[in-house]
Amino acid sequence: SQSSSTNSPFLAPENLCGQTLLQLVGEGHTILASIKILSERIPPAFLVAAGIPQNNGPSNNNDNEQSNNSGGMFLNLFGKEERRSSNKPPTASSSSEILLDDNQKSSCDMEDAKKYTPFLFDFSYLHNPEEFEATLTNQDTTTTTDGNGNAAEDMADLEREFAINHLPTIQEYYTLFTSIYNYQLELNRFSSDLTKGYFIQYTVESVLLDQEGRALLCEAVWLYGVILIVLERLLPGPIRERLIIAHFRLSNEGGGDVSTIESICKLCKGTGIHPPQSTNSASFGQHVSHKYPMEEERLFARYPLPVDLVRNVVGCLISDDVYRQSSAFPNVDQRSIRLSRQASMLYVVLFFDNAVVLREEEARLREIVDKYFYDNWVVHVYAGMTADLSIEWKRFRAAKAALDNVLEVENVKKMHIQNAKLIGQCMAELRAYLTMGILTDSFVLDNRHDLLNCLRKCNIAVRWRILHRRTTNAVYHGIVCATASEVTADPKLQGDFAVNDTHVVSLLLLSSQLEMQLKHIFTQLLEKKESIWINCRAKASGMMEDLAQYFEGDVTLARVSRHDGLIDWFTSMASEIRDLAYESGDHFTVTGRKIQLCVQALEDVEQYDLVDRDVQVKTFLQESRELLLQMARAVGINESIAQDIKFISDISYGVESMKSYVKIIHSRIS
C-alpha cells in the first residue's frame, strides 16, 4: 500500500501512527491478563454478597460428575475422583464447572465472609446513600457483645477491619476498571485522529491497506470487545458493582473524580444477566471456560466505537486474510482452520454497532458462514474460552437463518463422521512415522511435505473434536459425543463413529511427539544445511569423476572400451556440480534451476546404449541424482518451516479443555 511504501514502515519507531496503535494493542492484552489474574483473587466476602452460589458438599449427580463426554467441564484436580458417566449435553451449569480448592478451608472462609456482607452494597447505594448508611448504624448485631457493646460500633469495627485487609486489593480492581475505560477512550481518540487527518497520510482505510496496520487495527477493536466479554464472564456485574462501591466508601480518595466515577459505573454496571450457577464451586475465580449469551450488543453499546470504524474492520475481516497464514494451511479444504483466528475476531466484532449485521444483513451473514463456519460452529473466543454459535446466534434472525443452512442434523452427522475417519487415518500415519529409525535427516528432507501434511491433518482433527465436544446444543452434543459399547484403541469407524476422550488424548500425544521430533530435526537441519550441501556436492562430483575414469577403460576389471565423448561429458558434469555454490550471488531459484538441469542431464545420458546396458553406471547416476536433490531440499529448509509448525500446532484454544483430559494423560504417563 501507499502508506507502507513511504518514508518509513508502519511499525518504525518514528511512525507515530503505528507506534500509537501498537501501544494500544499491547495495553489491551495487559488488561486481559489483569482480568484473568484478579478473577482468581476475588475476596470471598464479595462472592457471598453478590450471591454467587457456593456448595462445598456433595450435590446431585449431574453437578458432581465429570463425564467423558462433557463439553467444557473442568477436571477436579484436587478433589476426590468423580464418577464418569452420562452422555447428556452440558447445560449452562455444567459448562461452567470450577476447579475445586480445599473444601473445608473454603467453607470456613465463606462463613467468615458473611459478617462483612451488610456493608458491601451494589449500585442501588448510589440512589440514596444516606439511607444505606443509616441502615448500617441502626442494624442490630448478631454477634456476641460484652453487654456494653453497641451494634453500630461493631459494624464500624468490622468495616474498619475489612478496609485494612482488603482495601489494596479493591484498589487493584478499581484501577483495572479505570484502565478499561481509558482503553476505549484511547481507541476512540485514535479513530477520531485518523478521521480528522492528524496522522497526515493515514486514514482508517489506508491503515487497513497496510499489512501490519490491518492486523493491529482489527486486533485493537477485537480486544475491546473481548475485554468486555471476559470482564462480564470472570467478574460478573454484582461483583463489579460491590467492588466499586466499596472503593468509593472505603478509599480515602473518596473514589476519585466524580465524572470518572460516573463513567466507571456506567461501564461496569451489571447487565442483569447472571452467570450460570454451578453447585460444584468452591472458588468462583478459577472457572468458566465456556461463554454464555450475555446480550453483548447492549454491553458494547455503553461506550460504542465509531460505526465507520466497525464497518471497515468487519469488511476487512470478511474479505482479507489478515494474518497471512496460507503457508501453514495451504489447502483450500483447510480454509476454516487457516482463518480460525479471524473467525474468532469476527464473532466478537459483529456485536458492535448494535449487532446490525447479525440482525438484518442476511446476505452478509451467508457470506460469513460459508467462509468461516461451514464446517464448525464452536469458536474459540480467548484463552480457552469458547462459544457455541448455535446458541449464541439463536436470538439474531439473520445469523440464525444463515447458520441453520449449514447446521442441519445430517450435515452435523457428516462433519462428525468425517472427523472420526480423519482421526483414524491420522493415528495410523502417526504410528508409521514414529516407528523407531524412520525419522532420519534424509527421510525428513525427502518427505517434508508429507510430514507437514500429516501434522496439519492431526491438528485439524483434534481441534474440531476438542471444540465441538463442548457444544451446548443437546442435539449436536448427542451426535458428536456418541459413546461406543466397547472401548477401542482407535475410533470406531462404523455405527455412530464414536470418538471418546481416550482417542483424543492418543491423537494429542502422538501428534505432539511427531511435532517435537520434527522441530528438533528441522532445527538441526537449519544449523548444518551448508555442510549437507558441501558433502552432497563433493560426493556427486566425485561420482562424476569416477565415471569419467571408468570410461577411460584403464580401471582394473572394467570390461568397457574407452569412450572419449563420455569421458569429456562426465568430466564437464563434475565441474558443473563443483561450481554449484551454497552462497552465490544468484537467487536461490536460479540455483535450484541449475540443479534441475544437472538432474535432467543425468537422466538424459542414460539414453546412450553404452550407459543403459551398464547397471553399475546407472546405479552411480541414480545416486548422483539423489545427492543433487538432497542439496536442493537442504537449501529449501528455512526458518519459515519452524514458524509454520508453530502455527499448525497451536493449541491455545484448548488451554481450558485440556483440564478434562488430565486424568487420562496422567494414567498414560504412569
C-alpha positions as semicolon CSV with decimal commas, in nm:
position;residue;x (nm);y (nm);z (nm)
1;S;0,000;0,000;0,000
2;Q;0,098;0,363;-0,035
3;S;0,125;0,406;0,340
4;S;0,372;0,120;0,376
5;S;0,588;0,228;0,086
6;T;0,652;0,582;0,204
7;N;0,949;0,713;0,405
8;S;0,910;0,470;0,697
9;P;0,730;0,136;0,751
10;F;0,417;0,134;0,962
11;L;0,586;-0,003;1,274
12;A;0,903;0,205;1,251
13;P;0,993;0,378;1,581
14;E;0,945;0,721;1,424
15;N;0,600;0,635;1,285
16;L;0,366;0,786;1,546
17;C;0,053;0,628;1,396
18;G;0,194;0,277;1,404
19;Q;0,350;0,314;1,748
20;T;0,027;0,454;1,895
21;L;-0,171;0,162;1,762
22;L;0,091;-0,091;1,871
23;Q;0,094;0,053;2,223
24;L;-0,287;0,041;2,231
25;V;-0,293;-0,327;2,138
26;G;-0,027;-0,402;2,399
27;E;-0,236;-0,226;2,661
28;G;-0,539;-0,434;2,562
29;H;-0,354;-0,761;2,615
30;T;-0,225;-0,634;2,950
31;I;-0,581;-0,559;3,061
32;L;-0,695;-0,908;2,964
33;A;-0,412;-1,062;3,163
34;S;-0,506;-0,848;3,463
35;I;-0,869;-0,959;3,443
36;K;-0,763;-1,324;3,442
37;I;-0,532;-1,272;3,740
38;L;-0,773;-1,066;3,950
39;S;-1,065;-1,301;3,879
40;E;-0,876;-1,566;4,075
41;R;-0,832;-1,338;4,378
42;I;-1,184;-1,214;4,444
43;P;-1,230;-1,171;4,822
44;P;-1,487;-1,426;4,946
45;A;-1,700;-1,153;5,104
46;F;-1,782;-1,013;4,760
47;L;-1,879;-1,358;4,633
48;V;-2,117;-1,406;4,923
49;A;-2,261;-1,054;4,898
50;A;-2,310;-1,089;4,521
51;G;-2,496;-1,415;4,566
52;I;-2,250;-1,631;4,375
53;P;-2,366;-1,980;4,476
54;Q;-2,125;-2,188;4,679
55;N;-2,161;-2,553;4,769
56;N;-1,880;-2,731;4,946
57;G;-2,061;-3,058;4,994
58;P;-2,200;-3,316;4,758
59;S;-2,495;-3,227;4,545
60;N;-2,690;-3,404;4,276
61;N;-2,514;-3,639;4,039
62;N;-2,537;-3,411;3,741
63;D;-2,341;-3,143;3,918
64;N;-2,072;-3,366;4,063
65;E;-1,990;-3,597;3,774
66;Q;-1,703;-3,540;3,537
67;S;-1,822;-3,701;3,217
68;N;-1,607;-3,843;2,942
69;N;-1,839;-3,668;2,705
70;S;-1,867;-3,335;2,881
71;G;-1,841;-3,027;2,668
72;G;-1,648;-2,769;2,863
73;M;-1,621;-2,919;3,211
74;F;-1,305;-2,887;3,412
75;L;-1,129;-3,178;3,574
76;N;-1,125;-3,181;3,951
77;L;-0,752;-3,179;4,004
78;F;-0,751;-3,165;4,382
79;G;-1,082;-3,312;4,496
80;K;-1,192;-3,673;4,511
81;E;-1,228;-3,871;4,191
82;E;-1,560;-3,806;4,025
83;R;-1,784;-4,063;3,860
84;R;-1,775;-4,066;3,480
85;S;-2,098;-4,147;3,307
86;S;-2,378;-3,952;3,145
87;N;-2,400;-3,876;2,778
88;K;-2,622;-3,575;2,843
89;P;-2,521;-3,244;2,691
90;P;-2,359;-2,991;2,922
91;T;-2,607;-2,737;3,046
92;A;-2,528;-2,375;3,125
93;S;-2,450;-2,502;3,474
94;S;-2,227;-2,793;3,376
95;S;-2,039;-2,586;3,120
96;S;-1,916;-2,354;3,394
97;E;-1,753;-2,616;3,619
98;I;-1,489;-2,484;3,857
99;L;-1,161;-2,628;3,977
100;L;-1,215;-2,730;4,339
101;D;-0,997;-2,596;4,613
102;D;-0,977;-2,735;4,966
103;N;-1,346;-2,764;5,058
104;Q;-1,314;-2,729;5,433
105;K;-1,098;-2,419;5,415
106;S;-1,328;-2,263;5,158
107;S;-1,633;-2,334;5,372
108;C;-1,472;-2,161;5,670
109;D;-1,374;-1,864;5,456
110;M;-1,727;-1,826;5,327
111;E;-1,880;-1,848;5,671
112;D;-1,634;-1,589;5,799
113;A;-1,705;-1,365;5,498
114;K;-2,078;-1,343;5,568
115;K;-2,023;-1,096;5,851
116;Y;-1,890;-0,839;5,603
117;T;-2,181;-0,854;5,358
118;P;-2,407;-0,593;5,526
119;F;-2,184;-0,306;5,409
120;L;-2,097;-0,443;5,060
121;F;-2,358;-0,259;4,855
122;D;-2,437;-0,268;4,485
123;F;-2,520;0,039;4,274
124;S;-2,856;0,081;4,446
125;Y;-2,647;0,253;4,715
126;L;-2,592;0,547;4,480
127;H;-2,964;0,632;4,465
128;N;-2,986;0,703;4,839
129;P;-2,654;0,661;5,022
130;E;-2,781;0,825;5,341
131;E;-3,049;0,560;5,379
132;F;-2,799;0,276;5,340
133;E;-2,557;0,434;5,589
134;A;-2,841;0,481;5,835
135;T;-2,935;0,116;5,793
136;L;-2,584;0,018;5,896
137;T;-2,598;0,244;6,201
138;N;-2,932;0,107;6,318
139;Q;-2,868;-0,257;6,229
140;D;-2,889;-0,499;6,519
141;T;-2,579;-0,708;6,568
142;T;-2,595;-1,084;6,565
143;T;-2,250;-1,127;6,713
144;T;-2,165;-1,172;7,082
145;T;-2,112;-0,848;7,274
146;D;-1,995;-0,762;7,628
147;G;-2,329;-0,607;7,731
148;N;-2,200;-0,256;7,684
149;G;-2,128;-0,310;7,313
150;N;-2,304;-0,108;7,051
151;A;-2,426;-0,252;6,717
152;A;-2,309;0,050;6,520
153;E;-1,968;0,029;6,684
154;D;-1,946;-0,343;6,599
155;M;-2,032;-0,274;6,236
156;A;-1,784;0,013;6,226
157;D;-1,513;-0,214;6,365
158;L;-1,593;-0,479;6,105
159;E;-1,583;-0,222;5,828
160;R;-1,251;-0,086;5,955
161;E;-1,108;-0,438;5,973
162;F;-1,232;-0,515;5,623
163;A;-1,076;-0,196;5,485
164;I;-0,739;-0,274;5,642
165;N;-0,735;-0,627;5,499
166;H;-0,886;-0,569;5,154
167;L;-0,850;-0,206;5,051
168;P;-0,529;-0,260;4,847
169;T;-0,700;-0,543;4,658
170;I;-1,012;-0,333;4,599
171;Q;-0,794;-0,054;4,461
172;E;-0,640;-0,301;4,214
173;Y;-0,986;-0,382;4,081
174;Y;-1,077;-0,015;4,053
175;T;-0,752;0,050;3,868
176;L;-0,845;-0,232;3,630
177;F;-1,188;-0,080;3,562
178;T;-1,028;0,258;3,504
179;S;-0,780;0,109;3,257
180;I;-1,067;-0,048;3,060
181;Y;-1,243;0,287;3,043
182;N;-0,921;0,455;2,935
183;Y;-0,865;0,189;2,668
184;Q;-1,193;0,268;2,495
185;L;-1,117;0,640;2,528
186;E;-0,780;0,593;2,359
187;L;-0,926;0,372;2,087
188;N;-1,200;0,625;2,010
189;R;-0,944;0,906;2,015
190;F;-0,717;0,715;1,774
191;S;-1,007;0,661;1,537
192;S;-1,102;1,028;1,561
193;D;-0,743;1,139;1,493
194;L;-0,733;0,919;1,184
195;T;-1,060;1,065;1,060
196;K;-0,950;1,424;1,123
197;G;-0,619;1,369;0,945
198;Y;-0,393;1,431;1,245
199;F;-0,168;1,146;1,128
200;I;-0,128;1,327;0,791
201;Q;-0,111;1,046;0,535
202;Y;-0,306;0,789;0,735
203;T;-0,681;0,728;0,744
204;V;-0,874;0,427;0,868
205;E;-0,884;0,298;0,511
206;S;-0,511;0,344;0,448
207;V;-0,421;0,177;0,778
208;L;-0,633;-0,121;0,676
209;L;-0,443;-0,138;0,347
210;D;-0,112;-0,182;0,530
211;Q;-0,042;-0,541;0,632
212;E;0,076;-0,459;0,985
213;G;-0,175;-0,180;1,027
214;R;-0,462;-0,404;0,919
215;A;-0,378;-0,672;1,174
216;L;-0,325;-0,422;1,458
217;L;-0,639;-0,216;1,396
218;C;-0,859;-0,526;1,370
219;E;-0,699;-0,660;1,687
220;A;-0,748;-0,331;1,874
221;V;-1,123;-0,334;1,803
222;W;-1,148;-0,705;1,881
223;L;-0,960;-0,659;2,209
224;Y;-1,210;-0,402;2,331
225;G;-1,495;-0,647;2,270
226;V;-1,307;-0,938;2,428
227;I;-1,219;-0,727;2,733
228;L;-1,588;-0,658;2,794
229;I;-1,687;-1,021;2,737
230;V;-1,414;-1,162;2,962
231;L;-1,487;-0,898;3,226
232;E;-1,855;-0,994;3,227
233;R;-1,767;-1,363;3,236
234;L;-1,499;-1,361;3,504
235;L;-1,610;-1,060;3,712
236;P;-1,992;-1,056;3,685
237;G;-2,190;-0,736;3,737
238;P;-2,293;-0,796;4,102
239;I;-1,927;-0,833;4,200
240;R;-1,812;-0,533;3,995
241;E;-2,076;-0,308;4,148
242;R;-1,983;-0,402;4,503
243;L;-1,613;-0,357;4,434
244;I;-1,670;-0,005;4,300
245;I;-1,899;0,098;4,588
246;A;-1,652;-0,047;4,838
247;H;-1,374;0,158;4,679
248;F;-1,593;0,468;4,688
249;R;-1,683;0,420;5,057
250;L;-1,356;0,290;5,198
251;S;-1,092;0,475;4,997
252;N;-0,951;0,797;5,140
253;E;-0,966;0,938;4,789
254;G;-1,342;0,918;4,801
255;G;-1,342;0,729;4,475
256;G;-1,164;0,998;4,277
257;D;-1,310;1,246;4,030
258;V;-1,692;1,241;4,019
259;S;-1,709;1,232;3,639
260;T;-1,466;0,940;3,632
261;I;-1,674;0,756;3,891
262;E;-1,987;0,802;3,679
263;S;-1,805;0,672;3,372
264;I;-1,671;0,370;3,557
265;C;-2,016;0,297;3,698
266;K;-2,171;0,314;3,350
267;L;-1,907;0,079;3,213
268;C;-1,925;-0,174;3,497
269;K;-2,294;-0,173;3,578
270;G;-2,442;-0,522;3,592
271;T;-2,622;-0,640;3,280
272;G;-2,892;-0,821;3,474
273;I;-2,781;-1,149;3,318
274;H;-2,622;-1,360;3,589
275;P;-2,357;-1,627;3,524
276;P;-2,475;-1,989;3,514
277;Q;-2,499;-2,128;3,863
278;S;-2,255;-2,405;3,942
279;T;-2,330;-2,607;4,253
280;N;-1,984;-2,760;4,249
281;S;-1,779;-2,448;4,306
282;A;-1,552;-2,367;4,592
283;S;-1,373;-2,079;4,425
284;F;-1,555;-1,862;4,173
285;G;-1,229;-1,724;4,033
286;Q;-1,099;-2,048;3,878
287;H;-1,373;-2,118;3,631
288;V;-1,574;-2,068;3,319
289;S;-1,419;-2,187;3,002
290;H;-1,743;-2,173;2,804
291;K;-1,923;-1,849;2,732
292;Y;-2,294;-1,793;2,783
293;P;-2,510;-1,540;2,590
294;M;-2,490;-1,208;2,772
295;E;-2,654;-0,958;2,533
296;E;-2,318;-0,833;2,416
297;E;-2,469;-0,571;2,186
298;R;-2,610;-0,386;2,490
299;L;-2,283;-0,424;2,678
300;F;-2,082;-0,289;2,385
301;A;-2,324;-0,001;2,335
302;R;-2,240;0,156;2,672
303;Y;-1,928;0,308;2,521
304;P;-1,957;0,233;2,148
305;L;-1,693;0,262;1,881
306;P;-1,744;0,474;1,565
307;V;-1,975;0,299;1,321
308;D;-1,743;0,361;1,024
309;L;-1,451;0,206;1,210
310;V;-1,653;-0,103;1,299
311;R;-1,790;-0,144;0,946
312;N;-1,445;-0,109;0,793
313;V;-1,298;-0,365;1,032
314;V;-1,585;-0,608;0,968
315;G;-1,537;-0,569;0,593
316;C;-1,164;-0,628;0,628
317;L;-1,212;-0,941;0,840
318;I;-1,463;-1,080;0,592
319;S;-1,269;-1,017;0,272
320;D;-0,897;-1,031;0,366
321;D;-0,654;-1,286;0,505
322;V;-0,534;-1,064;0,788
323;Y;-0,261;-1,288;0,931
324;R;-0,128;-1,438;0,605
325;Q;-0,110;-1,797;0,729
326;S;-0,164;-1,966;0,394
327;S;0,178;-2,134;0,415
328;A;0,071;-2,318;0,730
329;F;-0,261;-2,436;0,584
330;P;-0,236;-2,400;0,204
331;N;-0,509;-2,644;0,102
332;V;-0,850;-2,496;0,015
333;D;-1,012;-2,761;0,238
334;Q;-0,819;-2,614;0,532
335;R;-0,956;-2,263;0,486
336;S;-1,168;-2,256;0,801
337;I;-0,874;-2,359;1,022
338;R;-0,643;-2,109;0,849
339;L;-0,894;-1,829;0,912
340;S;-0,999;-1,952;1,257
341;R;-0,836;-1,658;1,436
342;Q;-1,018;-1,416;1,208
343;A;-1,341;-1,606;1,267
344;S;-1,297;-1,557;1,641
345;M;-1,235;-1,185;1,592
346;L;-1,532;-1,153;1,359
347;Y;-1,759;-1,326;1,609
348;V;-1,674;-1,058;1,867
349;V;-1,667;-0,752;1,638
350;L;-2,012;-0,830;1,491
351;F;-2,167;-0,744;1,830
352;F;-2,066;-0,378;1,785
353;D;-2,300;-0,133;1,611
354;N;-2,594;-0,291;1,794
355;A;-2,530;-0,619;1,608
356;V;-2,699;-0,481;1,296
357;V;-2,522;-0,732;1,071
358;L;-2,634;-1,024;1,289
359;R;-2,991;-0,899;1,296
360;E;-3,059;-0,777;0,945
361;E;-2,791;-0,845;0,682
362;E;-2,875;-1,196;0,568
363;A;-2,661;-1,185;0,252
364;R;-2,356;-1,073;0,450
365;L;-2,417;-1,343;0,711
366;R;-2,443;-1,613;0,445
367;E;-2,106;-1,499;0,311
368;I;-1,955;-1,511;0,662
369;V;-2,097;-1,854;0,743
370;D;-1,995;-2,002;0,406
371;K;-1,639;-1,875;0,451
372;Y;-1,573;-1,925;0,822
373;F;-1,835;-2,156;0,976
374;Y;-1,933;-2,401;0,704
375;D;-1,774;-2,691;0,893
376;N;-1,767;-2,567;1,255
377;W;-1,994;-2,387;1,498
378;V;-1,798;-2,376;1,827
379;V;-1,545;-2,092;1,818
380;H;-1,252;-2,009;2,041
381;V;-1,303;-1,663;2,188
382;Y;-0,996;-1,602;2,404
383;A;-0,756;-1,801;2,626
384;G;-0,954;-2,124;2,609
385;M;-1,298;-1,962;2,637
386;T;-1,534;-2,099;2,373
387;A;-1,876;-2,005;2,238
388;D;-2,142;-2,216;2,067
389;L;-2,283;-2,022;1,771
390;S;-2,593;-2,240;1,756
391;I;-2,683;-2,096;2,098
392;E;-2,519;-1,751;2,078
393;W;-2,677;-1,654;1,744
394;K;-3,018;-1,801;1,813
395;R;-3,160;-1,460;1,906
396;F;-3,047;-1,291;1,583
397;R;-3,278;-1,353;1,288
398;A;-3,029;-1,315;1,002
399;A;-2,749;-1,501;1,181
400;K;-2,974;-1,790;1,280
401;A;-3,109;-1,824;0,926
402;A;-2,757;-1,833;0,777
403;L;-2,630;-2,082;1,035
404;D;-2,931;-2,311;1,001
405;N;-2,838;-2,366;0,637
406;V;-2,518;-2,548;0,736
407;L;-2,618;-2,687;1,076
408;E;-2,881;-2,930;0,963
409;V;-2,864;-3,255;1,159
410;E;-2,745;-3,451;0,856
411;N;-2,464;-3,202;0,796
412;V;-2,354;-3,227;1,159
413;K;-2,350;-3,606;1,133
414;K;-2,143;-3,577;0,817
415;M;-1,891;-3,346;0,992
416;H;-1,871;-3,588;1,285
417;I;-1,812;-3,891;1,061
418;Q;-1,552;-3,712;0,850
419;N;-1,366;-3,608;1,164
420;A;-1,380;-3,961;1,310
421;K;-1,236;-4,104;0,988
422;L;-0,968;-3,836;0,982
423;I;-0,868;-3,920;1,340
424;G;-0,834;-4,288;1,248
425;Q;-0,626;-4,203;0,941
426;C;-0,403;-3,967;1,138
427;M;-0,336;-4,219;1,413
428;A;-0,232;-4,481;1,155
429;E;0,004;-4,236;0,983
430;L;0,150;-4,119;1,313
431;R;0,230;-4,472;1,426
432;A;0,404;-4,536;1,093
433;Y;0,613;-4,220;1,109
434;L;0,701;-4,268;1,476
435;T;0,840;-4,618;1,421
436;M;1,195;-4,638;1,553
437;G;1,452;-4,529;1,295
438;I;1,212;-4,381;1,041
439;L;1,260;-4,008;1,106
440;T;1,616;-3,966;0,982
441;D;1,752;-3,645;0,832
442;S;1,736;-3,781;0,479
443;F;1,381;-3,913;0,529
444;V;1,262;-3,577;0,660
445;L;1,425;-3,394;0,368
446;D;1,269;-3,631;0,115
447;N;0,922;-3,637;0,277
448;R;0,895;-3,289;0,424
449;H;0,564;-3,206;0,260
450;D;0,402;-3,537;0,358
451;L;0,515;-3,495;0,719
452;L;0,380;-3,140;0,740
453;N;0,054;-3,251;0,580
454;C;0,024;-3,522;0,844
455;L;0,074;-3,258;1,115
456;R;-0,191;-3,039;0,955
457;K;-0,446;-3,318;0,942
458;C;-0,376;-3,420;1,302
459;N;-0,423;-3,069;1,438
460;I;-0,732;-3,006;1,226
461;A;-0,886;-3,330;1,354
462;V;-0,805;-3,271;1,721
463;R;-0,913;-2,905;1,711
464;W;-1,254;-2,989;1,567
465;R;-1,310;-3,270;1,814
466;I;-1,199;-3,080;2,127
467;L;-1,402;-2,771;2,043
468;H;-1,720;-2,945;1,934
469;R;-1,733;-3,182;2,228
470;R;-1,809;-2,860;2,418
471;T;-2,124;-2,779;2,225
472;T;-2,419;-2,693;2,448
473;N;-2,674;-2,782;2,179
474;A;-2,841;-3,103;2,301
475;V;-2,898;-3,249;1,953
476;Y;-2,549;-3,180;1,824
477;H;-2,391;-3,296;2,150
478;G;-2,563;-3,632;2,116
479;I;-2,406;-3,674;1,772
480;V;-2,053;-3,552;1,847
481;C;-2,026;-3,723;2,186
482;A;-2,180;-4,056;2,093
483;T;-2,039;-4,343;2,301
484;A;-1,939;-4,691;2,187
485;S;-2,048;-5,010;2,359
486;E;-1,685;-5,125;2,383
487;V;-1,358;-4,941;2,438
488;T;-1,125;-4,948;2,136
489;A;-0,775;-4,812;2,074
490;D;-0,887;-4,623;1,763
491;P;-1,220;-4,455;1,681
492;K;-1,492;-4,697;1,577
493;L;-1,541;-4,626;1,208
494;Q;-1,891;-4,766;1,184
495;G;-2,226;-4,723;1,353
496;D;-2,216;-4,396;1,549
497;F;-1,845;-4,342;1,469
498;A;-1,785;-4,292;1,840
499;V;-1,477;-4,093;1,941
500;N;-1,409;-4,079;2,314
501;D;-1,167;-3,889;2,535
502;T;-0,909;-4,168;2,515
503;H;-0,892;-4,136;2,137
504;V;-0,848;-3,760;2,163
505;V;-0,565;-3,800;2,414
506;S;-0,396;-4,065;2,199
507;L;-0,404;-3,835;1,898
508;L;-0,274;-3,545;2,108
509;L;0,018;-3,743;2,247
510;L;0,117;-3,898;1,914
511;S;0,094;-3,572;1,722
512;S;0,286;-3,384;1,991
513;Q;0,559;-3,649;1,971
514;L;0,584;-3,603;1,594
515;E;0,585;-3,223;1,631
516;M;0,865;-3,239;1,888
517;Q;1,081;-3,466;1,671
518;L;1,022;-3,262;1,356
519;K;1,108;-2,937;1,533
520;H;1,429;-3,094;1,661
521;I;1,525;-3,234;1,320
522;F;1,444;-2,914;1,131
523;T;1,643;-2,712;1,385
524;Q;1,942;-2,938;1,329
525;L;1,899;-2,923;0,951
526;L;1,895;-2,544;0,965
527;E;2,225;-2,547;1,152
528;K;2,402;-2,794;0,922
529;K;2,237;-2,741;0,584
530;E;2,554;-2,579;0,448
531;S;2,760;-2,884;0,546
532;I;2,494;-3,109;0,387
533;W;2,526;-2,906;0,068
534;I;2,907;-2,931;0,066
535;N;2,913;-3,306;0,141
536;C;2,650;-3,392;-0,120
537;R;2,821;-3,175;-0,378
538;A;3,158;-3,341;-0,310
539;K;3,009;-3,689;-0,335
540;A;2,817;-3,613;-0,655
541;S;3,115;-3,450;-0,830
542;G;3,336;-3,738;-0,712
543;M;3,098;-3,987;-0,871
544;M;3,114;-3,798;-1,198
545;E;3,493;-3,812;-1,187
546;D;3,478;-4,186;-1,112
547;L;3,253;-4,239;-1,412
548;A;3,487;-4,038;-1,636
549;Q;3,776;-4,253;-1,517
550;Y;3,566;-4,567;-1,566
551;F;3,509;-4,492;-1,935
552;E;3,882;-4,445;-1,991
553;G;3,894;-4,827;-1,990
554;D;4,206;-4,840;-1,771
555;V;4,032;-4,945;-1,449
556;T;4,116;-5,296;-1,338
557;L;3,838;-5,549;-1,408
558;A;3,642;-5,285;-1,604
559;R;3,518;-5,451;-1,919
560;V;3,443;-5,134;-2,110
561;S;3,616;-4,977;-2,406
562;R;3,742;-4,621;-2,397
563;H;3,480;-4,356;-2,490
564;D;3,622;-4,006;-2,521
565;G;3,280;-3,844;-2,554
566;L;3,154;-3,983;-2,224
567;I;3,486;-3,905;-2,057
568;D;3,454;-3,540;-2,157
569;W;3,084;-3,529;-2,066
570;F;3,128;-3,670;-1,712
571;T;3,435;-3,451;-1,654
572;S;3,233;-3,147;-1,757
573;M;2,941;-3,255;-1,536
574;A;3,177;-3,293;-1,238
575;S;3,294;-2,937;-1,299
576;E;2,933;-2,813;-1,323
577;I;2,845;-2,973;-0,990
578;R;3,157;-2,835;-0,818
579;D;3,058;-2,486;-0,936
580;L;2,724;-2,505;-0,753
581;A;2,784;-2,256;-0,471
582;Y;2,585;-2,250;-0,144
583;E;2,620;-1,873;-0,101
584;S;2,636;-1,747;-0,457
585;G;2,517;-1,415;-0,585
586;D;2,233;-1,590;-0,765
587;H;1,881;-1,606;-0,632
588;F;1,804;-1,943;-0,474
589;T;1,559;-2,017;-0,756
590;V;1,845;-1,981;-1,006
591;T;2,048;-2,231;-0,804
592;G;1,750;-2,463;-0,798
593;R;1,715;-2,440;-1,174
594;K;2,087;-2,525;-1,217
595;I;2,038;-2,835;-1,000
596;Q;1,731;-2,927;-1,202
597;L;1,927;-2,902;-1,528
598;C;2,203;-3,124;-1,385
599;V;1,947;-3,385;-1,278
600;Q;1,783;-3,372;-1,619
601;A;2,123;-3,416;-1,790
602;L;2,197;-3,722;-1,575
603;E;1,863;-3,870;-1,680
604;D;1,925;-3,794;-2,048
605;V;2,270;-3,957;-2,053
606;E;2,108;-4,290;-1,966
607;Q;1,962;-4,293;-2,317
608;Y;2,304;-4,382;-2,457
609;D;2,320;-4,755;-2,524
610;L;2,663;-4,792;-2,362
611;V;2,530;-4,638;-2,039
612;D;2,191;-4,807;-2,047
613;R;2,348;-5,153;-2,063
614;D;2,576;-5,094;-1,762
615;V;2,393;-5,149;-1,431
616;Q;2,681;-5,013;-1,225
617;V;2,686;-4,684;-1,419
618;K;2,308;-4,646;-1,387
619;T;2,338;-4,700;-1,011
620;F;2,601;-4,427;-0,991
621;L;2,379;-4,193;-1,191
622;Q;2,078;-4,264;-0,967
623;E;2,278;-4,197;-0,651
624;S;2,416;-3,876;-0,802
625;R;2,067;-3,752;-0,881
626;E;1,958;-3,828;-0,523
627;L;2,254;-3,631;-0,389
628;L;2,166;-3,332;-0,609
629;L;1,805;-3,345;-0,493
630;Q;1,926;-3,359;-0,130
631;M;2,121;-3,040;-0,198
632;A;1,809;-2,866;-0,331
633;R;1,595;-2,985;-0,040
634;A;1,854;-2,882;0,217
635;V;1,864;-2,528;0,077
636;G;1,483;-2,521;0,089
637;I;1,488;-2,559;0,469
638;N;1,442;-2,219;0,632
639;E;1,305;-2,062;0,948
640;S;0,958;-2,024;0,797
641;I;0,910;-2,401;0,836
642;A;0,957;-2,372;1,211
643;Q;0,706;-2,086;1,214
644;D;0,459;-2,295;1,015
645;I;0,494;-2,584;1,260
646;K;0,440;-2,343;1,549
647;F;0,119;-2,213;1,393
648;I;-0,001;-2,559;1,288
649;S;0,049;-2,699;1,638
650;D;-0,112;-2,404;1,817
651;I;-0,349;-2,532;2,084
652;S;-0,433;-2,210;2,265
653;Y;-0,800;-2,292;2,204
654;G;-0,765;-2,589;2,439
655;V;-0,585;-2,444;2,741
656;E;-0,900;-2,491;2,947
657;S;-1,034;-2,800;2,770
658;M;-0,713;-2,989;2,849
659;K;-0,814;-3,000;3,213
660;S;-1,081;-3,252;3,117
661;Y;-0,812;-3,490;2,990
662;V;-0,558;-3,457;3,272
663;K;-0,657;-3,782;3,443
664;I;-0,621;-3,982;3,120
665;I;-0,285;-3,819;3,045
666;H;-0,162;-3,899;3,397
667;S;-0,267;-4,263;3,356
668;R;-0,074;-4,281;3,026
669;I;0,240;-4,136;3,184
670;S;0,225;-4,366;3,485
